[in-house]
Amino acid sequence: MTVGVAIPALNEAQSVGLVVGDLLALRNEDESRIVDEVVVCDNGSTDATAERAAEAGGRVVQEAQPGYGRACLAAIGALAPSDIVLFTDADHAFHAAQATRLLSIISAGADLAIGSRTLGKQDRGALTRSQKAGNWVATTLIRLLWGQRVTDLGPYRAIRSKALAQLDMRDLAFGWTVEMQVKAIQHGLKMVEAPVDTRQRIGQSKISGTLRGAVGAGCGILGMIAKLRWQQQRRTRSPLPAPPI
């Protein structure tokens, strides 16, 4: 199965080259590449993020308007057609080799594979208290509202391209990850979690590293949950069309 990688990036010059290089270095048993293409969306960086990504072998697209979801959409829009899309961050928090876990889950028949930081090992300082608390609140709401156990909204994930198209992703900010998981539940897709290990990221987080980022992410995630639930209830309550005369 062909694999394309989408990486949103904002001022990640210190780490993005490592992430791209590690992914492109992954090999099958016959020494062929596991990853066919890596597209990095430079989301308005003021450092050398674009240059470092290109030097490592990634293809860079620009999206000046800020927004995590917006950057993800720009990256997947630039990818060549592939069977699987792998998403990861540019901060080097994840281990490239563990992408094979997620890809194997898709190859085995799942539609969406989520790398769960909660189920994996976490280095000291890899996740802040606010990240852990926000993650717990969001996953608990998903379990209560949709009846499916979810342990993480982790950005390290793989999805079949056909399933991704079916979900019709719309969020332009921090609600992107939870939108994908909830819509997968609503569409009856097969979603599987796998443990992934997390190390302390390189550089400061745009989300947990600042109060503004943490609040914005929390509001975006909870707002998306509320929006998807409201839309679902509205569809359920819609009256049946009148029978033909």
C-alpha positions as CSV (number, residue, x, y, z in Angstrom):
1,M,0.0,0.0,0.0
2,T,1.3,3.5,-0.8
3,V,1.8,5.9,2.0
4,G,1.8,9.7,2.0
5,V,2.7,11.7,5.1
6,A,1.2,15.1,6.0
7,I,3.1,17.2,8.5
8,P,1.8,20.7,9.7
9,A,4.7,22.8,10.8
10,L,5.1,26.3,12.4
11,N,8.6,27.4,13.4
12,E,10.0,23.9,13.7
13,A,13.4,24.4,12.0
14,Q,15.2,22.6,14.8
15,S,13.3,19.4,14.4
16,V,11.4,19.1,11.1
17,G,14.4,17.8,9.2
18,L,14.9,15.0,11.7
19,V,11.2,14.0,11.4
20,V,11.2,14.0,7.6
21,G,14.5,12.2,7.4
22,D,13.5,9.5,9.9
23,L,10.3,8.8,8.0
24,L,11.9,8.6,4.6
25,A,14.5,6.2,6.1
26,L,11.9,3.6,7.0
27,R,12.3,0.4,4.9
28,N,10.5,-2.8,4.2
29,E,12.2,-6.1,4.3
30,D,13.1,-5.8,0.6
31,E,14.7,-2.4,1.4
32,S,12.0,-0.5,-0.5
33,R,10.7,2.7,1.1
34,I,7.7,2.4,3.4
35,V,6.8,6.1,3.0
36,D,6.4,7.2,-0.6
37,E,6.1,10.9,0.0
38,V,6.3,13.5,2.8
39,V,4.6,16.8,2.4
40,V,5.3,19.5,5.0
41,C,2.9,22.5,5.3
42,D,4.8,25.5,6.4
43,N,2.1,27.4,8.3
44,G,3.6,30.9,8.3
45,S,7.0,30.1,9.9
46,T,9.5,32.9,10.5
47,D,12.5,30.6,10.8
48,A,14.1,28.1,8.4
49,T,11.4,25.4,8.7
50,A,10.7,25.2,5.0
51,E,14.4,25.0,4.1
52,R,15.2,22.3,6.7
53,A,12.2,20.2,5.5
54,A,13.2,20.4,1.9
55,E,16.8,19.6,2.6
56,A,15.6,16.4,4.4
57,G,13.7,15.3,1.3
58,G,10.2,16.6,2.1
59,R,8.0,18.6,-0.3
60,V,7.0,21.9,1.1
61,V,3.8,23.8,0.6
62,Q,2.9,27.1,2.1
63,E,-0.2,28.1,4.0
64,A,0.1,31.6,5.4
65,Q,-3.2,31.7,7.3
66,P,-2.7,30.1,10.8
67,G,-4.5,27.0,11.9
68,Y,-3.6,23.4,12.6
69,G,-6.5,22.0,10.6
70,R,-5.9,24.4,7.8
71,A,-2.2,23.2,7.6
72,C,-3.3,19.6,7.6
73,L,-5.8,20.2,4.8
74,A,-3.1,22.0,2.7
75,A,-0.7,19.2,3.2
76,I,-3.1,16.4,2.2
77,G,-4.3,18.5,-0.7
78,A,-0.8,18.5,-2.0
79,L,-0.1,14.8,-1.6
80,A,0.0,12.5,-4.6
81,P,-2.8,9.9,-4.5
82,S,-2.0,7.2,-2.0
83,D,-3.7,4.3,-0.1
84,I,-2.9,5.6,3.3
85,V,-2.2,9.1,4.8
86,L,0.0,9.3,7.9
87,F,-0.2,12.4,10.1
88,T,2.5,13.4,12.5
89,D,3.9,16.6,14.0
90,A,7.1,18.3,13.2
91,D,8.4,18.5,16.8
92,H,10.2,15.1,16.9
93,A,8.0,14.0,19.9
94,F,7.1,10.7,18.1
95,H,9.3,7.8,17.0
96,A,9.2,7.4,13.2
97,A,9.7,3.6,13.5
98,Q,6.4,3.3,15.4
99,A,4.6,4.5,12.3
100,T,4.8,0.9,11.1
101,R,2.4,0.0,14.0
102,L,-0.2,2.4,12.6
103,L,0.3,1.4,9.0
104,S,0.1,-2.3,9.9
105,I,-3.3,-1.7,11.5
106,I,-4.6,-0.2,8.3
107,S,-3.1,-3.0,6.2
108,A,-5.0,-5.4,8.5
109,G,-8.3,-3.9,7.7
110,A,-8.9,-0.9,9.9
111,D,-9.9,2.5,8.5
112,L,-8.3,4.7,11.1
113,A,-5.3,4.0,13.5
114,I,-4.7,6.4,16.3
115,G,-1.3,6.5,18.1
116,S,-2.2,6.7,21.7
117,R,0.3,8.5,23.9
118,T,-1.8,7.5,27.0
119,L,-1.2,3.8,26.2
120,G,2.5,4.2,25.4
121,K,5.5,5.4,27.4
122,Q,6.0,9.1,28.1
123,D,9.3,10.7,28.8
124,R,9.3,13.2,31.7
125,G,7.9,16.5,30.4
126,A,6.5,14.9,27.2
127,L,3.0,15.9,28.1
128,T,2.0,18.8,30.3
129,R,-0.6,18.6,33.0
130,S,-3.0,20.8,30.9
131,Q,-2.5,18.4,27.9
132,K,-3.3,15.4,30.1
133,A,-6.3,17.0,31.7
134,G,-7.7,18.3,28.4
135,N,-7.2,14.9,26.8
136,W,-9.1,13.2,29.7
137,V,-12.0,15.5,29.4
138,A,-12.3,15.2,25.7
139,T,-12.0,11.4,25.6
140,T,-14.5,11.0,28.5
141,L,-17.0,13.1,26.6
142,I,-16.6,11.0,23.5
143,R,-17.2,7.8,25.6
144,L,-20.3,9.3,27.2
145,L,-21.8,10.8,24.1
146,W,-21.0,8.2,21.5
147,G,-20.4,5.1,23.6
148,Q,-16.9,4.4,22.3
149,R,-13.8,4.2,24.5
150,V,-11.0,6.5,23.3
151,T,-7.8,7.1,25.2
152,D,-6.1,9.9,23.2
153,L,-6.6,12.6,20.6
154,G,-3.0,12.0,19.5
155,P,-1.9,13.7,16.2
156,Y,0.2,10.6,15.3
157,R,-2.4,8.7,13.2
158,A,-2.9,6.8,9.9
159,I,-6.1,6.7,7.8
160,R,-7.2,5.1,4.6
161,S,-7.4,7.8,1.9
162,K,-10.9,6.7,1.0
163,A,-12.0,7.0,4.6
164,L,-10.4,10.4,4.9
165,A,-12.4,11.6,1.9
166,Q,-15.6,10.1,3.4
167,L,-15.1,12.1,6.6
168,D,-15.1,15.5,4.7
169,M,-12.8,17.2,7.2
170,R,-13.7,20.8,7.8
171,D,-12.1,22.2,11.0
172,L,-9.3,24.7,10.4
173,A,-7.9,24.9,13.9
174,F,-7.4,22.7,17.0
175,G,-10.6,20.7,16.6
176,W,-9.1,18.7,13.7
177,T,-8.1,15.6,15.6
178,V,-11.3,15.2,17.5
179,E,-13.3,15.9,14.4
180,M,-11.7,13.0,12.6
181,Q,-12.3,10.5,15.5
182,V,-15.9,11.5,16.2
183,K,-16.8,11.5,12.5
184,A,-15.2,8.0,12.2
185,I,-17.5,6.8,14.9
186,Q,-20.5,8.5,13.3
187,H,-19.7,6.8,9.9
188,G,-19.2,3.4,11.5
189,L,-15.6,3.2,10.5
190,K,-13.2,0.8,12.1
191,M,-11.0,2.7,14.5
192,V,-8.1,1.1,16.4
193,E,-5.7,2.6,18.9
194,A,-2.1,1.5,19.3
195,P,0.4,2.6,22.0
196,V,3.1,5.1,20.8
197,D,5.9,6.4,22.9
198,T,6.3,10.2,23.4
199,R,9.6,12.0,24.1
200,Q,9.9,15.7,25.0
201,R,9.5,17.8,22.0
202,I,12.2,20.0,20.5
203,G,11.3,23.6,21.0
204,Q,8.2,25.2,22.6
205,S,4.8,23.9,22.0
206,K,2.4,26.2,20.2
207,I,-0.5,24.8,22.2
208,S,0.6,23.7,25.7
209,G,3.6,26.1,25.7
210,T,1.5,29.2,26.2
211,L,-1.7,30.1,28.1
212,R,-3.3,31.4,24.9
213,G,-2.5,28.2,23.0
214,A,-3.8,25.9,25.7
215,V,-7.1,27.9,26.1
216,G,-7.5,28.1,22.3
217,A,-6.9,24.4,21.9
218,G,-9.3,23.5,24.7
219,C,-12.1,25.7,23.3
220,G,-11.5,24.3,19.8
221,I,-11.7,20.7,20.9
222,L,-14.7,21.1,23.2
223,G,-16.5,23.3,20.6
224,M,-16.0,20.7,17.9
225,I,-17.4,17.9,20.2
226,A,-20.5,20.1,20.9
227,K,-20.9,21.0,17.2
228,L,-20.8,17.4,16.0
229,R,-23.2,16.3,18.7
230,W,-25.6,19.0,17.9
231,Q,-25.4,18.3,14.2
232,Q,-26.1,14.6,14.8
233,Q,-29.1,15.3,17.0
234,R,-30.5,17.7,14.4
235,R,-30.2,15.1,11.7
236,T,-31.9,12.6,14.0
237,R,-34.8,14.9,14.8
238,S,-35.4,16.0,11.2
239,P,-38.9,15.0,10.1
240,L,-39.3,12.3,7.5
241,P,-40.1,13.6,4.0
242,A,-43.8,13.6,3.1
243,P,-44.9,10.5,1.0
244,P,-45.4,11.1,-2.7
245,I,-49.0,11.9,-3.7
